[in-house]
Every structure is written in structure tokens, then in C-alpha cells.
């Protein structure tokens, strides 16, 4: 009987993580889509640089309400249902990007597509976390989240083809892929067993049901410090992640390399990000958490310093790979921590709100980087400005681990 249960649990975990991985691939495609389609969109709509900047930001802005609401509703009515609706919302409004005919409507559909994707992300993390035993959560979230850089790398390759040269095709691809994944989710994605168990407990205790998925539970005596620590870390880490994702090709040109060399470096960045996300996720389960934090933030610092010092093309490619492995891998580990830090009843809400706080950093990062470049600080100034953010995140995460060790 135990072996039957074990096989059932294993199958449940594999199917859940695989489907969540596919949706993370779609998120990776979307993250790259705006940058890759930017030149075509600028020409088609007759946009200037500041309008193009608003177009970039509004997609990230949409992630914010999505992340806030999606996780909370998933704690109330179920992970699977909310995930399907989130992906459907993203798919419809991504396709609408191709059909709108004014700047205002372009911003509206980009915002709504971002809201769908923002709602999906905390649910993906929650589902991957809850599909496995607590000892394997880092690995499960790492395997799921490595889909993001895989998607971004795939789109970088598509962009180099004849198909990818038309900006509309980028959004057709981004909108049709999730529509194909939705029936797969409906038929094959199992609901979280932990959620169903918590729901049964809540059904037998109506007071517990009323409290399930409540924002105020994030600030109770058990969760308050954990919440503040994880918010701070998400904020500063995602600020650096999105500076790198948004500005990397431009920073390479600032450093004197060609656009094609910059695109190649970004491909290395994404490939190593995939490997880094998996390895760091596995280490989260096997090593002491403090060692993983020191390794990943130390790796980001080493990568940023190497990027600043890169004099040759080979050095720049190596530095890009180093930064990619640790910056994106670090984001995967932070998401895994969200699954570890919060109990089942508020896990979706906790990860959702932390993701929303992180998205504020994600919006501010590229804007601050743009201001530094405009002010004449150059690529070195932008890279140097990212270093204090990494140090703050590392310190806060170490405090979080200490807090978890003393209260567990």
C-alpha cells in the first residue's frame, strides 16, 4: 500500500512540476518579448523613447495587482482553477497586442496580460512547493522556475530567424502557446493535496475557513518578521534581476561591444541561468540555507565585478554566464523560500504579496538604470549601483534563515 501511495505521489509531483515548467517557459518568452519586439512596435505605433519606456513598464506594472490577488484567491478557491483563469487572461490579452491600433489600447492590453501572468506566478511556486515533501521544495521550485530562462533563450533564437523579424509573430507565439497549454492543465494538472487537506480541516472548523488566505495572517506573531525579511529581499533582488534583463544588451553596447555580440551574451546569460536555477534549487534542499545564500549572493557580486572589468569578448561572455547563473538562480531560490517560510493556509497569499513587492523593485530597477545612463554614469555606474542592493538582500536573507531556525 505504501509503495502504491509513493508511486501516486511521485506521479503527482512530476506532472505538477512539468506543467508548471511549461507555464514558466511562457513567462520567459513574455519577459523577452517586449525587448525583442520593441523596434517593430516603435515603428508601427510611431513611439518615441519615453513612450517605449512606458510600454516596457506597464507590463511589469500589470504583474503587481495580479500577484496580489492571484495568490489570495488561490488560497480561497483552489490553485488549479485560478491558474487556468490566469493563463487564459494572459493568452487573450497577449494576442490582443497584435490587433490594437492606438498607444492607449496597446498599454491597456499589455497591463492586462501582465495581470494574468502576475497572478499565475505565485500559484506556480505554491503548486510546485506543495507537490513534493518539504525536504524537496527547493529542487521542485528550481526545476519549475528554470523554465523562465529556457523560454527567454528560445525567444532569443526565434528572434534571429525570418519568422522572428516580424514583431507581430512574437506576440502570436506568446498568445497561442498558453492556449495550447490550457487543455493540458484542465485534464492533467492535479489540485494541490496540501490545499485539499487544509480545505477539509477548514470545513470541519468554520472559523479556520474564514481566516484561510487572509492578508493579516502575514503579520501575526509567527509571520511578521519573516514577511518583512522576505519582502526586502524580493524587492532588492528583483530590482537587480530586471536591470539585467532590461538593460543587458544596451549595457554591452555602452561597454563597446556590437548589438549582435550583446545578443549572444544574453543567450549565454539565459542558458547559464537555467543551469544555475536547477543547481541552486537542489542545494537549497541539501545544504544549510545560510551557505546557499552566501554562495548565490557572492556569485552575483563576482559576476557584476567581472562584467565591469570585462575587456575582451570572451571575458564578457563568461561574466554574462556568471551573472545569469546566479541572478536568475537566486530568484528561483527566493521563490522556493516563499514556499518554505509560509504555512499552507497562507502560502499562496504570502508568495503573491512578496512577488508584488518584488515587482515594485522590478519596475524601479530599469527606470533607475535608465536615469543613471542618461546622467552619464555609463554601464559601470549602473553595475556598481546594483552592488549595494545585493549586499542588503544577502544580509536580510541570512536574518530570515536565523529567524526560521530559532522558531522551528
Secondary structure as a PSIPRED ss2 file (coil, helix, strand):
# PSIPRED VFORMAT (PSIPRED V4.0)

   1 X C   1.000  0.000  0.000
   2 X H   0.000  1.000  0.000
   3 X H   0.000  1.000  0.000
   4 X H   0.000  1.000  0.000
   5 X H   0.000  1.000  0.000
   6 X H   0.000  1.000  0.000
   7 X H   0.000  1.000  0.000
   8 X H   0.000  1.000  0.000
   9 X H   0.000  1.000  0.000
  10 X H   0.000  1.000  0.000
  11 X H   0.000  1.000  0.000
  12 X H   0.000  1.000  0.000
  13 X H   0.000  1.000  0.000
  14 X H   0.000  1.000  0.000
  15 X H   0.000  1.000  0.000
  16 X H   0.000  1.000  0.000
  17 X H   0.000  1.000  0.000
  18 X H   0.000  1.000  0.000
  19 X H   0.000  1.000  0.000
  20 X H   0.000  1.000  0.000
  21 X H   0.000  1.000  0.000
  22 X H   0.000  1.000  0.000
  23 X H   0.000  1.000  0.000
  24 X H   0.000  1.000  0.000
  25 X H   0.000  1.000  0.000
  26 X H   0.000  1.000  0.000
  27 X H   0.000  1.000  0.000
  28 X H   0.000  1.000  0.000
  29 X H   0.000  1.000  0.000
  30 X H   0.000  1.000  0.000
  31 X H   0.000  1.000  0.000
  32 X H   0.000  1.000  0.000
  33 X H   0.000  1.000  0.000
  34 X H   0.000  1.000  0.000
  35 X H   0.000  1.000  0.000
  36 X H   0.000  1.000  0.000
  37 X H   0.000  1.000  0.000
  38 X H   0.000  1.000  0.000
  39 X H   0.000  1.000  0.000
  40 X H   0.000  1.000  0.000
  41 X H   0.000  1.000  0.000
  42 X H   0.000  1.000  0.000
  43 X H   0.000  1.000  0.000
  44 X H   0.000  1.000  0.000
  45 X H   0.000  1.000  0.000
  46 X C   1.000  0.000  0.000
  47 X C   1.000  0.000  0.000
  48 X C   1.000  0.000  0.000
  49 X H   0.000  1.000  0.000
  50 X H   0.000  1.000  0.000
  51 X H   0.000  1.000  0.000
  52 X H   0.000  1.000  0.000
  53 X H   0.000  1.000  0.000
  54 X H   0.000  1.000  0.000
  55 X H   0.000  1.000  0.000
  56 X H   0.000  1.000  0.000
  57 X H   0.000  1.000  0.000
  58 X H   0.000  1.000  0.000
  59 X H   0.000  1.000  0.000
  60 X H   0.000  1.000  0.000
  61 X H   0.000  1.000  0.000
  62 X H   0.000  1.000  0.000
  63 X H   0.000  1.000  0.000
  64 X H   0.000  1.000  0.000
  65 X H   0.000  1.000  0.000
  66 X H   0.000  1.000  0.000
  67 X H   0.000  1.000  0.000
  68 X H   0.000  1.000  0.000
  69 X H   0.000  1.000  0.000
  70 X H   0.000  1.000  0.000
  71 X H   0.000  1.000  0.000
  72 X H   0.000  1.000  0.000
  73 X H   0.000  1.000  0.000
  74 X H   0.000  1.000  0.000
  75 X H   0.000  1.000  0.000
  76 X H   0.000  1.000  0.000
  77 X H   0.000  1.000  0.000
  78 X C   1.000  0.000  0.000
  79 X H   0.000  1.000  0.000
  80 X H   0.000  1.000  0.000
  81 X H   0.000  1.000  0.000
  82 X H   0.000  1.000  0.000
  83 X H   0.000  1.000  0.000
  84 X H   0.000  1.000  0.000
  85 X H   0.000  1.000  0.000
  86 X H   0.000  1.000  0.000
  87 X H   0.000  1.000  0.000
  88 X H   0.000  1.000  0.000
  89 X H   0.000  1.000  0.000
  90 X H   0.000  1.000  0.000
  91 X H   0.000  1.000  0.000
  92 X H   0.000  1.000  0.000
  93 X H   0.000  1.000  0.000
  94 X H   0.000  1.000  0.000
  95 X H   0.000  1.000  0.000
  96 X H   0.000  1.000  0.000
  97 X H   0.000  1.000  0.000
  98 X H   0.000  1.000  0.000
  99 X H   0.000  1.000  0.000
 100 X C   1.000  0.000  0.000
 101 X C   1.000  0.000  0.000
 102 X C   1.000  0.000  0.000
 103 X H   0.000  1.000  0.000
 104 X H   0.000  1.000  0.000
 105 X H   0.000  1.000  0.000
 106 X H   0.000  1.000  0.000
 107 X H   0.000  1.000  0.000
 108 X H   0.000  1.000  0.000
 109 X H   0.000  1.000  0.000
 110 X H   0.000  1.000  0.000
 111 X H   0.000  1.000  0.000
 112 X H   0.000  1.000  0.000
 113 X H   0.000  1.000  0.000
 114 X H   0.000  1.000  0.000
 115 X H   0.000  1.000  0.000
 116 X H   0.000  1.000  0.000
 117 X H   0.000  1.000  0.000
 118 X H   0.000  1.000  0.000
 119 X H   0.000  1.000  0.000
 120 X H   0.000  1.000  0.000
 121 X H   0.000  1.000  0.000
 122 X H   0.000  1.000  0.000
 123 X H   0.000  1.000  0.000
 124 X H   0.000  1.000  0.000
 125 X H   0.000  1.000  0.000
 126 X H   0.000  1.000  0.000
 127 X H   0.000  1.000  0.000
 128 X H   0.000  1.000  0.000
 129 X H   0.000  1.000  0.000
 130 X H   0.000  1.000  0.000
 131 X C   1.000  0.000  0.000
 132 X C   1.000  0.000  0.000
 133 X C   1.000  0.000  0.000
 134 X H   0.000  1.000  0.000
 135 X H   0.000  1.000  0.000
 136 X H   0.000  1.000  0.000
 137 X H   0.000  1.000  0.000
 138 X H   0.000  1.000  0.000
 139 X H   0.000  1.000  0.000
 140 X H   0.000  1.000  0.000
 141 X H   0.000  1.000  0.000
 142 X H   0.000  1.000  0.000
 143 X H   0.000  1.000  0.000
 144 X H   0.000  1.000  0.000
 145 X H   0.000  1.000  0.000
 146 X H   0.000  1.000  0.000
 147 X H   0.000  1.000  0.000
 148 X H   0.000  1.000  0.000
 149 X H   0.000  1.000  0.000
 150 X H   0.000  1.000  0.000
 151 X H   0.000  1.000  0.000
 152 X H   0.000  1.000  0.000
 153 X H   0.000  1.000  0.000
 154 X H   0.000  1.000  0.000
 155 X H   0.000  1.000  0.000
 156 X H   0.000  1.000  0.000
 157 X H   0.000  1.000  0.000
 158 X H   0.000  1.000  0.000
 159 X H   0.000  1.000  0.000
 160 X C   1.000  0.000  0.000
 161 X C   1.000  0.000  0.000
 162 X C   1.000  0.000  0.000
 163 X H   0.000  1.000  0.000
 164 X H   0.000  1.000  0.000
 165 X H   0.000  1.000  0.000
 166 X C   1.000  0.000  0.000
 167 X H   0.000  1.000  0.000
 168 X H   0.000  1.000  0.000
 169 X H   0.000  1.000  0.000
 170 X H   0.000  1.000  0.000
 171 X H   0.000  1.000  0.000
 172 X H   0.000  1.000  0.000
 173 X H   0.000  1.000  0.000
 174 X H   0.000  1.000  0.000
 175 X H   0.000  1.000  0.000
 176 X H   0.000  1.000  0.000
 177 X H   0.000  1.000  0.000
 178 X H   0.000  1.000  0.000
 179 X H   0.000  1.000  0.000
 180 X H   0.000  1.000  0.000
 181 X H   0.000  1.000  0.000
 182 X H   0.000  1.000  0.000
 183 X H   0.000  1.000  0.000
 184 X H   0.000  1.000  0.000
 185 X H   0.000  1.000  0.000
 186 X H   0.000  1.000  0.000
 187 X H   0.000  1.000  0.000
 188 X H   0.000  1.000  0.000
 189 X C   1.000  0.000  0.000
 190 X C   1.000  0.000  0.000
 191 X C   1.000  0.000  0.000
 192 X C   1.000  0.000  0.000
 193 X H   0.000  1.000  0.000
 194 X H   0.000  1.000  0.000
 195 X H   0.000  1.000  0.000
 196 X H   0.000  1.000  0.000
 197 X H   0.000  1.000  0.000
 198 X H   0.000  1.000  0.000
 199 X H   0.000  1.000  0.000
 200 X H   0.000  1.000  0.000
 201 X H   0.000  1.000  0.000
 202 X H   0.000  1.000  0.000
 203 X H   0.000  1.000  0.000
 204 X H   0.000  1.000  0.000
 205 X C   1.000  0.000  0.000
 206 X H   0.000  1.000  0.000
 207 X H   0.000  1.000  0.000
 208 X H   0.000  1.000  0.000
 209 X H   0.000  1.000  0.000
 210 X H   0.000  1.000  0.000
 211 X H   0.000  1.000  0.000
 212 X C   1.000  0.000  0.000
 213 X C   1.000  0.000  0.000
 214 X C   1.000  0.000  0.000
 215 X H   0.000  1.000  0.000
 216 X H   0.000  1.000  0.000
 217 X H   0.000  1.000  0.000
 218 X H   0.000  1.000  0.000
 219 X H   0.000  1.000  0.000
 220 X C   1.000  0.000  0.000
 221 X C   1.000  0.000  0.000
 222 X C   1.000  0.000  0.000
 223 X C   1.000  0.000  0.000
 224 X H   0.000  1.000  0.000
 225 X H   0.000  1.000  0.000
 226 X H   0.000  1.000  0.000
 227 X H   0.000  1.000  0.000
 228 X H   0.000  1.000  0.000
 229 X H   0.000  1.000  0.000
 230 X H   0.000  1.000  0.000
 231 X H   0.000  1.000  0.000
 232 X H   0.000  1.000  0.000
 233 X H   0.000  1.000  0.000
 234 X H   0.000  1.000  0.000
 235 X H   0.000  1.000  0.000
 236 X H   0.000  1.000  0.000
 237 X H   0.000  1.000  0.000
 238 X H   0.000  1.000  0.000
 239 X H   0.000  1.000  0.000
 240 X H   0.000  1.000  0.000
 241 X H   0.000  1.000  0.000
 242 X H   0.000  1.000  0.000
 243 X H   0.000  1.000  0.000
 244 X H   0.000  1.000  0.000
 245 X H   0.000  1.000  0.000
 246 X H   0.000  1.000  0.000
 247 X H   0.000  1.000  0.000
 248 X H   0.000  1.000  0.000
 249 X H   0.000  1.000  0.000
 250 X H   0.000  1.000  0.000
 251 X H   0.000  1.000  0.000
 252 X H   0.000  1.000  0.000
 253 X H   0.000  1.000  0.000
 254 X H   0.000  1.000  0.000
 255 X C   1.000  0.000  0.000
 256 X C   1.000  0.000  0.000
 257 X C   1.000  0.000  0.000
 258 X C   1.000  0.000  0.000
 259 X H   0.000  1.000  0.000
 260 X H   0.000  1.000  0.000
 261 X H   0.000  1.000  0.000
 262 X H   0.000  1.000  0.000
 263 X H   0.000  1.000  0.000
 264 X H   0.000  1.000  0.000
 265 X H   0.000  1.000  0.000
 266 X H   0.000  1.000  0.000
 267 X H   0.000  1.000  0.000
 268 X H   0.000  1.000  0.000
 269 X H   0.000  1.000  0.000
 270 X H   0.000  1.000  0.000
 271 X H   0.000  1.000  0.000
 272 X H   0.000  1.000  0.000
 273 X H   0.000  1.000  0.000
 274 X H   0.000  1.000  0.000
 275 X H   0.000  1.000  0.000
 276 X H   0.000  1.000  0.000
 277 X H   0.000  1.000  0.000
 278 X H   0.000  1.000  0.000
 279 X H   0.000  1.000  0.000
 280 X H   0.000  1.000  0.000
 281 X H   0.000  1.000  0.000
 282 X H   0.000  1.000  0.000
 283 X H   0.000  1.000  0.000
 284 X H   0.000  1.000  0.000
 285 X H   0.000  1.000  0.000
 286 X H   0.000  1.000  0.000
 287 X C   1.000  0.000  0.000
 288 X C   1.000  0.000  0.000
 289 X H   0.000  1.000  0.000
 290 X H   0.000  1.000  0.000
 291 X H   0.000  1.000  0.000
 292 X H   0.000  1.000  0.000
 293 X H   0.000  1.000  0.000
 294 X H   0.000  1.000  0.000
 295 X H   0.000  1.000  0.000
 296 X H   0.000  1.000  0.000
 297 X H   0.000  1.000  0.000
 298 X H   0.000  1.000  0.000
 299 X H   0.000  1.000  0.000
 300 X H   0.000  1.000  0.000
 301 X H   0.000  1.000  0.000
 302 X H   0.000  1.000  0.000
 303 X H   0.000  1.000  0.000
 304 X H   0.000  1.000  0.000
 305 X H   0.000  1.000  0.000
 306 X H   0.000  1.000  0.000
 307 X H   0.000  1.000  0.000
 308 X H   0.000  1.000  0.000
 309 X H   0.000  1.000  0.000
 310 X C   1.000  0.000  0.000
 311 X C   1.000  0.000  0.000
 312 X C   1.000  0.000  0.000
 313 X H   0.000  1.000  0.000
 314 X H   0.000  1.000  0.000
 315 X H   0.000  1.000  0.000
 316 X H   0.000  1.000  0.000
 317 X H   0.000  1.000  0.000
 318 X H   0.000  1.000  0.000
 319 X H   0.000  1.000  0.000
 320 X H   0.000  1.000  0.000
 321 X H   0.000  1.000  0.000
 322 X H   0.000  1.000  0.000
 323 X H   0.000  1.000  0.000
 324 X H   0.000  1.000  0.000
 325 X H   0.000  1.000  0.000
 326 X H   0.000  1.000  0.000
 327 X H   0.000  1.000  0.000
 328 X H   0.000  1.000  0.000
 329 X H   0.000  1.000  0.000
 330 X H   0.000  1.000  0.000
 331 X H   0.000  1.000  0.000
 332 X H   0.000  1.000  0.000
 333 X H   0.000  1.000  0.000
 334 X H   0.000  1.000  0.000
 335 X H   0.000  1.000  0.000
 336 X H   0.000  1.000  0.000
 337 X H   0.000  1.000  0.000
 338 X H   0.000  1.000  0.000
 339 X H   0.000  1.000  0.000
 340 X H   0.000  1.000  0.000
 341 X H   0.000  1.000  0.000
 342 X C   1.000  0.000  0.000
 343 X C   1.000  0.000  0.000
 344 X H   0.000  1.000  0.000
 345 X H   0.000  1.000  0.000
 346 X H   0.000  1.000  0.000
 347 X H   0.000  1.000  0.000
 348 X H   0.000  1.000  0.000
 349 X H   0.000  1.000  0.000
 350 X H   0.000  1.000  0.000
 351 X H   0.000  1.000  0.000
 352 X H   0.000  1.000  0.000
 353 X H   0.000  1.000  0.000
 354 X H   0.000  1.000  0.000
 355 X H   0.000  1.000  0.000
 356 X H   0.000  1.000  0.000
 357 X H   0.000  1.000  0.000
 358 X H   0.000  1.000  0.000
 359 X H   0.000  1.000  0.000
 360 X H   0.000  1.000  0.000
 361 X H   0.000  1.000  0.000
 362 X H   0.000  1.000  0.000
 363 X H   0.000  1.000  0.000
 364 X H   0.000  1.000  0.000
 365 X H   0.000  1.000  0.000
 366 X H   0.000  1.000  0.000
 367 X H   0.000  1.000  0.000
 368 X H   0.000  1.000  0.000
 369 X H   0.000  1.000  0.000
 370 X H   0.000  1.000  0.000
 371 X H   0.000  1.000  0.000
 372 X H   0.000  1.000  0.000
 373 X H   0.000  1.000  0.000
 374 X H   0.000  1.000  0.000
 375 X C   1.000  0.000  0.000
 376 X C   1.000  0.000  0.000
 377 X C   1.000  0.000  0.000
 378 X H   0.000  1.000  0.000
 379 X H   0.000  1.000  0.000
 380 X H   0.000  1.000  0.000
 381 X H   0.000  1.000  0.000
 382 X H   0.000  1.000  0.000
 383 X H   0.000  1.000  0.000
 384 X H   0.000  1.000  0.000
 385 X H   0.000  1.000  0.000
 386 X H   0.000  1.000  0.000
 387 X H   0.000  1.000  0.000
 388 X H   0.000  1.000  0.000
 389 X H   0.000  1.000  0.000
 390 X H   0.000  1.000  0.000
 391 X H   0.000  1.000  0.000
 392 X H   0.000  1.000  0.000
 393 X H   0.000  1.000  0.000
 394 X H   0.000  1.000  0.000
 395 X H   0.000  1.000  0.000
 396 X H   0.000  1.000  0.000
 397 X H   0.000  1.000  0.000
 398 X H   0.000  1.000  0.000
 399 X H   0.000  1.000  0.000
 400 X H   0.000  1.000  0.000
 401 X H   0.000  1.000  0.000
 402 X H   0.000  1.000  0.000
 403 X H   0.000  1.000  0.000
 404 X H   0.000  1.000  0.000
 405 X H   0.000  1.000  0.000
 406 X H   0.000  1.000  0.000
 407 X H   0.000  1.000  0.000
 408 X C   1.000  0.000  0.000
